[in-house]
Each structure stands twice: as structure tokens, then as C-alpha cells.
Amino acid sequence: PEQLGQATAVTDSEGFYRILNLAPGTYTLTVELPGFSTAKQEGILLRGGANFQVDLSLKIGTLTETIT
């Protein structure tokens, strides 16, 4: 499949985000935040002229400590 490119958005203080002007196609949404596990939603089919809501929840990541 053709690569459509990447878009980046930052959430507001309540966790809402908006990505504007995406070309129609199938997308993967990846959400990352330090200290949390990465969340990914694949196969998001975006049609022209439509608005979509995709909700993802982040889980607390694993804490690793090393003592030397």
C-alpha cells in the first residue's frame, strides 16, 4: 500500500487531540507518553469529508531500576 505520510498532534490538558486535513486512506494511530506503554490502533479507514473519533487509553509502563 502507498505510504500516506505522518501527522503529529499534541493533546490538550484534558487529553483531546485533533488532526486536520488528512487524505482519505487507512491509518495507524500511535500514542506515546514517557512513563506509559505505547498504544496503537491500526486499520483506521478515513473517508473524505468525514470526522472520526478514535479513543485510546494509555497504561502505566513498566518501571525498571538497576542498582550497581
PDB file of N, H, CA, C and O in Angstrom:
ATOM      1  N   PRO A   1       0.823  -1.196   0.000  1.00  0.00           N
ATOM      2  CA  PRO A   1       0.000   0.000   0.000  1.00  0.00           C
ATOM      3  C   PRO A   1       0.869   1.264   0.000  1.00  0.00           C
ATOM      4  O   PRO A   1       2.007   1.256   0.471  1.00  0.00           O
ATOM      5  N   GLU A   2       0.318   2.318  -0.526  1.00  0.00           N
ATOM      6  H   GLU A   2      -0.606   2.324  -0.908  1.00  0.00           H
ATOM      7  CA  GLU A   2       1.024   3.590  -0.604  1.00  0.00           C
ATOM      8  C   GLU A   2       1.140   4.218   0.776  1.00  0.00           C
ATOM      9  O   GLU A   2       0.181   4.225   1.548  1.00  0.00           O
ATOM     10  N   GLN A   3       2.322   4.744   1.080  1.00  0.00           N
ATOM     11  H   GLN A   3       3.101   4.738   0.453  1.00  0.00           H
ATOM     12  CA  GLN A   3       2.567   5.430   2.350  1.00  0.00           C
ATOM     13  C   GLN A   3       1.963   6.831   2.264  1.00  0.00           C
ATOM     14  O   GLN A   3       2.303   7.589   1.356  1.00  0.00           O
ATOM     15  N   LEU A   4       1.079   7.185   3.188  1.00  0.00           N
ATOM     16  H   LEU A   4       0.803   6.569   3.926  1.00  0.00           H
ATOM     17  CA  LEU A   4       0.406   8.478   3.160  1.00  0.00           C
ATOM     18  C   LEU A   4       1.169   9.560   3.911  1.00  0.00           C
ATOM     19  O   LEU A   4       0.799  10.732   3.834  1.00  0.00           O
ATOM     20  N   GLY A   5       2.213   9.201   4.627  1.00  0.00           N
ATOM     21  H   GLY A   5       2.514   8.249   4.689  1.00  0.00           H
ATOM     22  CA  GLY A   5       2.957  10.179   5.413  1.00  0.00           C
ATOM     23  C   GLY A   5       2.583  10.097   6.881  1.00  0.00           C
ATOM     24  O   GLY A   5       1.876   9.186   7.311  1.00  0.00           O
ATOM     25  N   GLN A   6       3.070  11.065   7.637  1.00  0.00           N
ATOM     26  H   GLN A   6       3.644  11.805   7.287  1.00  0.00           H
ATOM     27  CA  GLN A   6       2.816  11.101   9.069  1.00  0.00           C
ATOM     28  C   GLN A   6       2.268  12.462   9.469  1.00  0.00           C
ATOM     29  O   GLN A   6       2.557  13.477   8.836  1.00  0.00           O
ATOM     30  N   ALA A   7       1.490  12.462  10.511  1.00  0.00           N
ATOM     31  H   ALA A   7       1.256  11.637  11.026  1.00  0.00           H
ATOM     32  CA  ALA A   7       0.995  13.698  11.121  1.00  0.00           C
ATOM     33  C   ALA A   7       1.171  13.547  12.625  1.00  0.00           C
ATOM     34  O   ALA A   7       1.032  12.449  13.164  1.00  0.00           O
ATOM     35  N   THR A   8       1.471  14.633  13.291  1.00  0.00           N
ATOM     36  H   THR A   8       1.584  15.525  12.854  1.00  0.00           H
ATOM     37  CA  THR A   8       1.682  14.607  14.735  1.00  0.00           C
ATOM     38  C   THR A   8       0.757  15.617  15.398  1.00  0.00           C
ATOM     39  O   THR A   8       0.562  16.722  14.891  1.00  0.00           O
ATOM     40  N   ALA A   9       0.191  15.230  16.531  1.00  0.00           N
ATOM     41  H   ALA A   9       0.349  14.333  16.943  1.00  0.00           H
ATOM     42  CA  ALA A   9      -0.654  16.140  17.305  1.00  0.00           C
ATOM     43  C   ALA A   9      -0.314  15.974  18.781  1.00  0.00           C
ATOM     44  O   ALA A   9       0.115  14.905  19.213  1.00  0.00           O
ATOM     45  N   VAL A  10      -0.506  17.025  19.535  1.00  0.00           N
ATOM     46  H   VAL A  10      -0.855  17.894  19.183  1.00  0.00           H
ATOM     47  CA  VAL A  10      -0.297  17.009  20.976  1.00  0.00           C
ATOM     48  C   VAL A  10      -1.658  17.215  21.629  1.00  0.00           C
ATOM     49  O   VAL A  10      -2.436  18.064  21.196  1.00  0.00           O
ATOM     50  N   THR A  11      -1.941  16.443  22.662  1.00  0.00           N
ATOM     51  H   THR A  11      -1.308  15.752  23.013  1.00  0.00           H
ATOM     52  CA  THR A  11      -3.235  16.576  23.340  1.00  0.00           C
ATOM     53  C   THR A  11      -3.279  17.854  24.171  1.00  0.00           C
ATOM     54  O   THR A  11      -2.250  18.426  24.529  1.00  0.00           O
ATOM     55  N   ASP A  12      -4.506  18.281  24.465  1.00  0.00           N
ATOM     56  H   ASP A  12      -5.342  17.816  24.174  1.00  0.00           H
ATOM     57  CA  ASP A  12      -4.654  19.410  25.376  1.00  0.00           C
ATOM     58  C   ASP A  12      -4.612  18.884  26.814  1.00  0.00           C
ATOM     59  O   ASP A  12      -4.335  17.704  27.029  1.00  0.00           O
ATOM     60  N   SER A  13      -4.879  19.728  27.780  1.00  0.00           N
ATOM     61  H   SER A  13      -5.104  20.687  27.606  1.00  0.00           H
ATOM     62  CA  SER A  13      -4.774  19.328  29.192  1.00  0.00           C
ATOM     63  C   SER A  13      -5.775  18.245  29.587  1.00  0.00           C
ATOM     64  O   SER A  13      -5.601  17.597  30.619  1.00  0.00           O
ATOM     65  N   GLU A  14      -6.822  18.037  28.781  1.00  0.00           N
ATOM     66  H   GLU A  14      -6.963  18.564  27.943  1.00  0.00           H
ATOM     67  CA  GLU A  14      -7.814  17.009  29.075  1.00  0.00           C
ATOM     68  C   GLU A  14      -7.609  15.751  28.244  1.00  0.00           C
ATOM     69  O   GLU A  14      -8.376  14.797  28.370  1.00  0.00           O
ATOM     70  N   GLY A  15      -6.579  15.738  27.393  1.00  0.00           N
ATOM     71  H   GLY A  15      -5.956  16.514  27.291  1.00  0.00           H
ATOM     72  CA  GLY A  15      -6.284  14.553  26.601  1.00  0.00           C
ATOM     73  C   GLY A  15      -6.938  14.532  25.225  1.00  0.00           C
ATOM     74  O   GLY A  15      -6.868  13.518  24.530  1.00  0.00           O
ATOM     75  N   PHE A  16      -7.570  15.626  24.819  1.00  0.00           N
ATOM     76  H   PHE A  16      -7.627  16.450  25.383  1.00  0.00           H
ATOM     77  CA  PHE A  16      -8.196  15.686  23.498  1.00  0.00           C
ATOM     78  C   PHE A  16      -7.180  16.119  22.458  1.00  0.00           C
ATOM     79  O   PHE A  16      -6.272  16.894  22.760  1.00  0.00           O
ATOM     80  N   TYR A  17      -7.322  15.630  21.243  1.00  0.00           N
ATOM     81  H   TYR A  17      -8.060  15.001  20.997  1.00  0.00           H
ATOM     82  CA  TYR A  17      -6.432  15.996  20.149  1.00  0.00           C
ATOM     83  C   TYR A  17      -7.246  16.114  18.865  1.00  0.00           C
ATOM     84  O   TYR A  17      -8.362  15.601  18.778  1.00  0.00           O
ATOM     85  N   ARG A  18      -6.683  16.787  17.876  1.00  0.00           N
ATOM     86  H   ARG A  18      -5.776  17.203  17.946  1.00  0.00           H
ATOM     87  CA  ARG A  18      -7.337  16.927  16.579  1.00  0.00           C
ATOM     88  C   ARG A  18      -6.244  16.962  15.514  1.00  0.00           C
ATOM     89  O   ARG A  18      -5.258  17.686  15.642  1.00  0.00           O
ATOM     90  N   ILE A  19      -6.435  16.172  14.468  1.00  0.00           N
ATOM     91  H   ILE A  19      -7.237  15.583  14.364  1.00  0.00           H
ATOM     92  CA  ILE A  19      -5.530  16.167  13.319  1.00  0.00           C
ATOM     93  C   ILE A  19      -6.372  16.560  12.112  1.00  0.00           C
ATOM     94  O   ILE A  19      -7.348  15.888  11.778  1.00  0.00           O
ATOM     95  N   LEU A  20      -5.988  17.649  11.465  1.00  0.00           N
ATOM     96  H   LEU A  20      -5.195  18.194  11.737  1.00  0.00           H
ATOM     97  CA  LEU A  20      -6.779  18.201  10.370  1.00  0.00           C
ATOM     98  C   LEU A  20      -6.178  17.860   9.013  1.00  0.00           C
ATOM     99  O   LEU A  20      -4.982  17.598   8.893  1.00  0.00           O
ATOM    100  N   ASN A  21      -7.032  17.868   7.993  1.00  0.00           N
ATOM    101  H   ASN A  21      -8.005  18.081   8.090  1.00  0.00           H
ATOM    102  CA  ASN A  21      -6.625  17.765   6.585  1.00  0.00           C
ATOM    103  C   ASN A  21      -5.871  16.485   6.238  1.00  0.00           C
ATOM    104  O   ASN A  21      -4.881  16.531   5.507  1.00  0.00           O
ATOM    105  N   LEU A  22      -6.317  15.366   6.742  1.00  0.00           N
ATOM    106  H   LEU A  22      -7.121  15.328   7.336  1.00  0.00           H
ATOM    107  CA  LEU A  22      -5.720  14.084   6.368  1.00  0.00           C
ATOM    108  C   LEU A  22      -6.341  13.605   5.065  1.00  0.00           C
ATOM    109  O   LEU A  22      -7.547  13.742   4.858  1.00  0.00           O
ATOM    110  N   ALA A  23      -5.526  13.050   4.199  1.00  0.00           N
ATOM    111  H   ALA A  23      -4.547  12.939   4.367  1.00  0.00           H
ATOM    112  CA  ALA A  23      -6.025  12.484   2.943  1.00  0.00           C
ATOM    113  C   ALA A  23      -6.809  11.205   3.244  1.00  0.00           C
ATOM    114  O   ALA A  23      -6.487  10.508   4.206  1.00  0.00           O
ATOM    115  N   PRO A  24      -7.827  10.882   2.448  1.00  0.00           N
ATOM    116  CA  PRO A  24      -8.544   9.618   2.634  1.00  0.00           C
ATOM    117  C   PRO A  24      -7.561   8.445   2.531  1.00  0.00           C
ATOM    118  O   PRO A  24      -6.628   8.476   1.729  1.00  0.00           O
ATOM    119  N   GLY A  25      -7.779   7.430   3.338  1.00  0.00           N
ATOM    120  H   GLY A  25      -8.537   7.405   3.990  1.00  0.00           H
ATOM    121  CA  GLY A  25      -6.920   6.247   3.326  1.00  0.00           C
ATOM    122  C   GLY A  25      -7.038   5.492   4.626  1.00  0.00           C
ATOM    123  O   GLY A  25      -7.900   5.788   5.454  1.00  0.00           O
ATOM    124  N   THR A  26      -6.162   4.508   4.806  1.00  0.00           N
ATOM    125  H   THR A  26      -5.462   4.268   4.133  1.00  0.00           H
ATOM    126  CA  THR A  26      -6.141   3.705   6.021  1.00  0.00           C
ATOM    127  C   THR A  26      -4.940   4.120   6.857  1.00  0.00           C
ATOM    128  O   THR A  26      -3.818   4.192   6.356  1.00  0.00           O
ATOM    129  N   TYR A  27      -5.182   4.388   8.119  1.00  0.00           N
ATOM    130  H   TYR A  27      -6.094   4.330   8.526  1.00  0.00           H
ATOM    131  CA  TYR A  27      -4.160   4.937   9.012  1.00  0.00           C
ATOM    132  C   TYR A  27      -3.932   4.040  10.224  1.00  0.00           C
ATOM    133  O   TYR A  27      -4.762   3.204  10.579  1.00  0.00           O
ATOM    134  N   THR A  28      -2.770   4.250  10.842  1.00  0.00           N
ATOM    135  H   THR A  28      -2.095   4.930  10.553  1.00  0.00           H
ATOM    136  CA  THR A  28      -2.433   3.676  12.135  1.00  0.00           C
ATOM    137  C   THR A  28      -2.205   4.840  13.083  1.00  0.00           C
ATOM    138  O   THR A  28      -1.441   5.755  12.773  1.00  0.00           O
ATOM    139  N   LEU A  29      -2.863   4.814  14.239  1.00  0.00           N
ATOM    140  H   LEU A  29      -3.484   4.071  14.491  1.00  0.00           H
ATOM    141  CA  LEU A  29      -2.700   5.851  15.252  1.00  0.00           C
ATOM    142  C   LEU A  29      -1.824   5.286  16.366  1.00  0.00           C
ATOM    143  O   LEU A  29      -2.136   4.245  16.944  1.00  0.00           O
ATOM    144  N   THR A  30      -0.729   5.977  16.663  1.00  0.00           N
ATOM    145  H   THR A  30      -0.475   6.823  16.193  1.00  0.00           H
ATOM    146  CA  THR A  30       0.179   5.569  17.728  1.00  0.00           C
ATOM    147  C   THR A  30       0.237   6.691  18.756  1.00  0.00           C
ATOM    148  O   THR A  30       0.433   7.855  18.406  1.00  0.00           O
ATOM    149  N   VAL A  31       0.063   6.333  20.038  1.00  0.00           N
ATOM    150  H   VAL A  31      -0.096   5.387  20.323  1.00  0.00           H
ATOM    151  CA  VAL A  31       0.051   7.313  21.121  1.00  0.00           C
ATOM    152  C   VAL A  31       1.187   6.974  22.073  1.00  0.00           C
ATOM    153  O   VAL A  31       1.323   5.832  22.510  1.00  0.00           O
ATOM    154  N   GLU A  32       2.012   7.988  22.395  1.00  0.00           N
ATOM    155  H   GLU A  32       1.901   8.916  22.040  1.00  0.00           H
ATOM    156  CA  GLU A  32       3.170   7.767  23.261  1.00  0.00           C
ATOM    157  C   GLU A  32       3.275   8.873  24.298  1.00  0.00           C
ATOM    158  O   GLU A  32       2.974  10.035  24.025  1.00  0.00           O
ATOM    159  N   LEU A  33       3.708   8.488  25.493  1.00  0.00           N
ATOM    160  H   LEU A  33       3.953   7.544  25.714  1.00  0.00           H
ATOM    161  CA  LEU A  33       3.981   9.425  26.565  1.00  0.00           C
ATOM    162  C   LEU A  33       5.003   8.776  27.494  1.00  0.00           C
ATOM    163  O   LEU A  33       4.814   7.628  27.895  1.00  0.00           O
ATOM    164  N   PRO A  34       6.083   9.478  27.850  1.00  0.00           N
ATOM    165  CA  PRO A  34       7.075   8.893  28.753  1.00  0.00           C
ATOM    166  C   PRO A  34       6.427   8.376  30.039  1.00  0.00           C
ATOM    167  O   PRO A  34       5.591   9.054  30.636  1.00  0.00           O
ATOM    168  N   GLY A  35       6.817   7.181  30.454  1.00  0.00           N
ATOM    169  H   GLY A  35       7.496   6.630  29.968  1.00  0.00           H
ATOM    170  CA  GLY A  35       6.276   6.567  31.666  1.00  0.00           C
ATOM    171  C   GLY A  35       5.057   5.696  31.412  1.00  0.00           C
ATOM    172  O   GLY A  35       4.553   5.057  32.335  1.00  0.00           O
ATOM    173  N   PHE A  36       4.576   5.662  30.175  1.00  0.00           N
ATOM    174  H   PHE A  36       4.986   6.182  29.425  1.00  0.00           H
ATOM    175  CA  PHE A  36       3.409   4.867  29.814  1.00  0.00           C
ATOM    176  C   PHE A  36       3.742   3.934  28.666  1.00  0.00           C
ATOM    177  O   PHE A  36       4.668   4.194  27.898  1.00  0.00           O
ATOM    178  N   SER A  37       2.991   2.849  28.545  1.00  0.00           N
ATOM    179  H   SER A  37       2.238   2.638  29.169  1.00  0.00           H
ATOM    180  CA  SER A  37       3.148   1.939  27.414  1.00  0.00           C
ATOM    181  C   SER A  37       2.565   2.598  26.172  1.00  0.00           C
ATOM    182  O   SER A  37       1.573   3.322  26.254  1.00  0.00           O
ATOM    183  N   THR A  38       3.183   2.347  25.020  1.00  0.00           N
ATOM    184  H   THR A  38       3.989   1.759  24.952  1.00  0.00           H
ATOM    185  CA  THR A  38       2.692   2.883  23.757  1.00  0.00           C
ATOM    186  C   THR A  38       1.388   2.191  23.382  1.00  0.00           C
ATOM    187  O   THR A  38       1.269   0.972  23.505  1.00  0.00           O
ATOM    188  N   ALA A  39       0.410   2.970  22.922  1.00  0.00           N
ATOM    189  H   ALA A  39       0.506   3.961  22.822  1.00  0.00           H
ATOM    190  CA  ALA A  39      -0.868   2.422  22.456  1.00  0.00           C
ATOM    191  C   ALA A  39      -0.944   2.608  20.945  1.00  0.00           C
ATOM    192  O   ALA A  39      -0.518   3.637  20.420  1.00  0.00           O
ATOM    193  N   LYS A  40      -1.486   1.611  20.246  1.00  0.00           N
ATOM    194  H   LYS A  40      -1.832   0.776  20.673  1.00  0.00           H
ATOM    195  CA  LYS A  40      -1.564   1.676  18.789  1.00  0.00           C
ATOM    196  C   LYS A  40      -2.910   1.144  18.322  1.00  0.00           C
ATOM    197  O   LYS A  40      -3.379   0.108  18.795  1.00  0.00           O
ATOM    198  N   GLN A  41      -3.521   1.855  17.397  1.00  0.00           N
ATOM    199  H   GLN A  41      -3.140   2.696  17.012  1.00  0.00           H
ATOM    200  CA  GLN A  41      -4.774   1.422  16.764  1.00  0.00           C
ATOM    201  C   GLN A  41      -4.516   1.383  15.261  1.00  0.00           C
ATOM    202  O   GLN A  41      -4.233   2.414  14.651  1.00  0.00           O
ATOM    203  N   GLU A  42      -4.613   0.200  14.665  1.00  0.00           N
ATOM    204  H   GLU A  42      -4.843  -0.638  15.161  1.00  0.00           H
ATOM    205  CA  GLU A  42      -4.336   0.033  13.241  1.00  0.00           C
ATOM    206  C   GLU A  42      -5.636  -0.095  12.452  1.00  0.00           C
ATOM    207  O   GLU A  42      -6.690  -0.399  13.012  1.00  0.00           O
ATOM    208  N   GLY A  43      -5.545   0.141  11.142  1.00  0.00           N
ATOM    209  H   GLY A  43      -4.689   0.388  10.687  1.00  0.00           H
ATOM    210  CA  GLY A  43      -6.678  -0.075  10.254  1.00  0.00           C
ATOM    211  C   GLY A  43      -7.783   0.952  10.368  1.00  0.00           C
ATOM    212  O   GLY A  43      -8.950   0.614  10.171  1.00  0.00           O
ATOM    213  N   ILE A  44      -7.453   2.201  10.680  1.00  0.00           N
ATOM    214  H   ILE A  44      -6.505   2.476  10.839  1.00  0.00           H
ATOM    215  CA  ILE A  44      -8.461   3.256  10.767  1.00  0.00           C
ATOM    216  C   ILE A  44      -8.720   3.756   9.344  1.00  0.00           C
ATOM    217  O   ILE A  44      -7.851   4.387   8.741  1.00  0.00           O
ATOM    218  N   LEU A  45      -9.900   3.480   8.809  1.00  0.00           N
ATOM    219  H   LEU A  45     -10.606   2.968   9.298  1.00  0.00           H
ATOM    220  CA  LEU A  45     -10.249   3.867   7.448  1.00  0.00           C
ATOM    221  C   LEU A  45     -10.876   5.257   7.471  1.00  0.00           C
ATOM    222  O   LEU A  45     -11.947   5.462   8.041  1.00  0.00           O
ATOM    223  N   LEU A  46     -10.195   6.197   6.846  1.00  0.00           N
ATOM    224  H   LEU A  46      -9.325   6.030   6.383  1.00  0.00           H
ATOM    225  CA  LEU A  46     -10.646   7.578   6.820  1.00  0.00           C
ATOM    226  C   LEU A  46     -11.166   7.908   5.429  1.00  0.00           C
ATOM    227  O   LEU A  46     -10.438   7.796   4.443  1.00  0.00           O
ATOM    228  N   ARG A  47     -12.418   8.313   5.354  1.00  0.00           N
ATOM    229  H   ARG A  47     -13.010   8.404   6.154  1.00  0.00           H
ATOM    230  CA  ARG A  47     -13.028   8.695   4.086  1.00  0.00           C
ATOM    231  C   ARG A  47     -13.043  10.218   3.979  1.00  0.00           C
ATOM    232  O   ARG A  47     -13.032  10.914   4.994  1.00  0.00           O
ATOM    233  N   GLY A  48     -13.069  10.731   2.757  1.00  0.00           N
ATOM    234  H   GLY A  48     -13.078  10.165   1.933  1.00  0.00           H
ATOM    235  CA  GLY A  48     -13.065  12.169   2.534  1.00  0.00           C
ATOM    236  C   GLY A  48     -14.274  12.857   3.135  1.00  0.00           C
ATOM    237  O   GLY A  48     -15.389  12.338   3.072  1.00  0.00           O
ATOM    238  N   GLY A  49     -14.054  14.034   3.723  1.00  0.00           N
ATOM    239  H   GLY A  49     -13.149  14.456   3.775  1.00  0.00           H
ATOM    240  CA  GLY A  49     -15.138  14.847   4.252  1.00  0.00           C
ATOM    241  C   GLY A  49     -15.772  14.344   5.529  1.00  0.00           C
ATOM    242  O   GLY A  49     -16.822  14.847   5.928  1.00  0.00           O
ATOM    243  N   ALA A  50     -15.168  13.369   6.182  1.00  0.00           N
ATOM    244  H   ALA A  50     -14.315  12.961   5.857  1.00  0.00           H
ATOM    245  CA  ALA A  50     -15.762  12.793   7.397  1.00  0.00           C
ATOM    246  C   ALA A  50     -14.930  13.168   8.624  1.00  0.00           C
ATOM    247  O   ALA A  50     -13.728  13.412   8.520  1.00  0.00           O
ATOM    248  N   ASN A  51     -15.580  13.209   9.779  1.00  0.00           N
ATOM    249  H   ASN A  51     -16.556  13.011   9.863  1.00  0.00           H
ATOM    250  CA  ASN A  51     -14.898  13.382  11.066  1.00  0.00           C
ATOM    251  C   ASN A  51     -14.931  12.052  11.791  1.00  0.00           C
ATOM    252  O   ASN A  51     -15.948  11.358  11.781  1.00  0.00           O
ATOM    253  N   PHE A  52     -13.825  11.696  12.418  1.00  0.00           N
ATOM    254  H   PHE A  52     -12.999  12.260  12.426  1.00  0.00           H
ATOM    255  CA  PHE A  52     -13.743  10.440  13.163  1.00  0.00           C
ATOM    256  C   PHE A  52     -13.270  10.710  14.571  1.00  0.00           C
ATOM    257  O   PHE A  52     -12.511  11.646  14.818  1.00  0.00           O
ATOM    258  N   GLN A  53     -13.723   9.886  15.486  1.00  0.00           N
ATOM    259  H   GLN A  53     -14.341   9.125  15.285  1.00  0.00           H
ATOM    260  CA  GLN A  53     -13.244   9.937  16.856  1.00  0.00           C
ATOM    261  C   GLN A  53     -12.575   8.613  17.156  1.00  0.00           C
ATOM    262  O   GLN A  53     -13.192   7.557  17.014  1.00  0.00           O
ATOM    263  N   VAL A  54     -11.326   8.659  17.567  1.00  0.00           N
ATOM    264  H   VAL A  54     -10.825   9.517  17.682  1.00  0.00           H
ATOM    265  CA  VAL A  54     -10.591   7.454  17.945  1.00  0.00           C
ATOM    266  C   VAL A  54     -10.086   7.678  19.359  1.00  0.00           C
ATOM    267  O   VAL A  54      -9.281   8.577  19.601  1.00  0.00           O
ATOM    268  N   ASP A  55     -10.559   6.860  20.298  1.00  0.00           N
ATOM    269  H   ASP A  55     -11.213   6.129  20.101  1.00  0.00           H
ATOM    270  CA  ASP A  55     -10.156   6.964  21.694  1.00  0.00           C
ATOM    271  C   ASP A  55      -9.151   5.866  22.019  1.00  0.00           C
ATOM    272  O   ASP A  55      -9.365   4.699  21.691  1.00  0.00           O
ATOM    273  N   LEU A  56      -8.063   6.245  22.659  1.00  0.00           N
ATOM    274  H   LEU A  56      -7.889   7.193  22.925  1.00  0.00           H
ATOM    275  CA  LEU A  56      -7.069   5.282  23.126  1.00  0.00           C
ATOM    276  C   LEU A  56      -6.755   5.586  24.576  1.00  0.00           C
ATOM    277  O   LEU A  56      -6.767   6.746  24.990  1.00  0.00           O
ATOM    278  N   SER A  57      -6.477   4.555  25.346  1.00  0.00           N
ATOM    279  H   SER A  57      -6.467   3.613  25.010  1.00  0.00           H
ATOM    280  CA  SER A  57      -6.086   4.717  26.748  1.00  0.00           C
ATOM    281  C   SER A  57      -4.649   4.260  26.907  1.00  0.00           C
ATOM    282  O   SER A  57      -4.236   3.246  26.344  1.00  0.00           O
ATOM    283  N   LEU A  58      -3.897   5.022  27.681  1.00  0.00           N
ATOM    284  H   LEU A  58      -4.233   5.845  28.138  1.00  0.00           H
ATOM    285  CA  LEU A  58      -2.509   4.650  27.966  1.00  0.00           C
ATOM    286  C   LEU A  58      -2.449   3.936  29.310  1.00  0.00           C
ATOM    287  O   LEU A  58      -3.108   4.331  30.271  1.00  0.00           O
ATOM    288  N   LYS A  59      -1.649   2.881  29.358  1.00  0.00           N
ATOM    289  H   LYS A  59      -1.113   2.559  28.577  1.00  0.00           H
ATOM    290  CA  LYS A  59      -1.437   2.157  30.608  1.00  0.00           C
ATOM    291  C   LYS A  59      -0.069   2.542  31.154  1.00  0.00           C
ATOM    292  O   LYS A  59       0.863   2.813  30.396  1.00  0.00           O
ATOM    293  N   ILE A  60       0.037   2.563  32.462  1.00  0.00           N
ATOM    294  H   ILE A  60      -0.720   2.343  33.077  1.00  0.00           H
ATOM    295  CA  ILE A  60       1.312   2.880  33.084  1.00  0.00           C
ATOM    296  C   ILE A  60       2.332   1.841  32.648  1.00  0.00           C
ATOM    297  O   ILE A  60       2.077   0.638  32.706  1.00  0.00           O
ATOM    298  N   GLY A  61       3.496   2.322  32.208  1.00  0.00           N
ATOM    299  H   GLY A  61       3.704   3.299  32.161  1.00  0.00           H
ATOM    300  CA  GLY A  61       4.549   1.440  31.727  1.00  0.00           C
ATOM    301  C   GLY A  61       5.274   0.737  32.864  1.00  0.00           C
ATOM    302  O   GLY A  61       4.999   0.972  34.040  1.00  0.00           O
ATOM    303  N   THR A  62       6.187  -0.114  32.494  1.00  0.00           N
ATOM    304  H   THR A  62       6.411  -0.305  31.538  1.00  0.00           H
ATOM    305  CA  THR A  62       6.956  -0.835  33.493  1.00  0.00           C
ATOM    306  C   THR A  62       8.084   0.043  33.999  1.00  0.00           C
ATOM    307  O   THR A  62       8.768   0.721  33.232  1.00  0.00           O
ATOM    308  N   LEU A  63       8.255   0.014  35.284  1.00  0.00           N
ATOM    309  H   LEU A  63       7.699  -0.536  35.907  1.00  0.00           H
ATOM    310  CA  LEU A  63       9.341   0.755  35.910  1.00  0.00           C
ATOM    311  C   LEU A  63      10.516  -0.196  36.089  1.00  0.00           C
ATOM    312  O   LEU A  63      10.375  -1.269  36.676  1.00  0.00           O
ATOM    313  N   THR A  64      11.651   0.196  35.588  1.00  0.00           N
ATOM    314  H   THR A  64      11.766   1.067  35.111  1.00  0.00           H
ATOM    315  CA  THR A  64      12.844  -0.630  35.702  1.00  0.00           C
ATOM    316  C   THR A  64      13.908   0.117  36.470  1.00  0.00           C
ATOM    317  O   THR A  64      14.231   1.263  36.158  1.00  0.00           O
ATOM    318  N   GLU A  65      14.450  -0.545  37.480  1.00  0.00           N
ATOM    319  H   GLU A  65      14.187  -1.476  37.734  1.00  0.00           H
ATOM    320  CA  GLU A  65      15.529   0.055  38.253  1.00  0.00           C
ATOM    321  C   GLU A  65      16.728  -0.866  38.210  1.00  0.00           C
ATOM    322  O   GLU A  65      16.592  -2.089  38.242  1.00  0.00           O
ATOM    323  N   THR A  66      17.910  -0.261  38.135  1.00  0.00           N
ATOM    324  H   THR A  66      18.020   0.733  38.109  1.00  0.00           H
ATOM    325  CA  THR A  66      19.144  -1.027  38.162  1.00  0.00           C
ATOM    326  C   THR A  66      20.018  -0.481  39.280  1.00  0.00           C
ATOM    327  O   THR A  66      20.270   0.722  39.363  1.00  0.00           O
ATOM    328  N   ILE A  67      20.464  -1.364  40.114  1.00  0.00           N
ATOM    329  H   ILE A  67      20.260  -2.340  40.046  1.00  0.00           H
ATOM    330  CA  ILE A  67      21.367  -0.958  41.201  1.00  0.00           C
ATOM    331  C   ILE A  67      22.732  -1.583  40.906  1.00  0.00           C
ATOM    332  O   ILE A  67      22.846  -2.792  40.704  1.00  0.00           O
ATOM    333  N   THR A  68      23.753  -0.744  40.886  1.00  0.00           N
ATOM    334  H   THR A  68      23.660   0.238  41.050  1.00  0.00           H
ATOM    335  CA  THR A  68      25.102  -1.238  40.608  1.00  0.00           C
ATOM    336  C   THR A  68      25.971  -1.093  41.832  1.00  0.00           C
ATOM    337  O   THR A  68      27.147  -1.454  41.802  1.00  0.00           O
TER     338      THR A  68
END
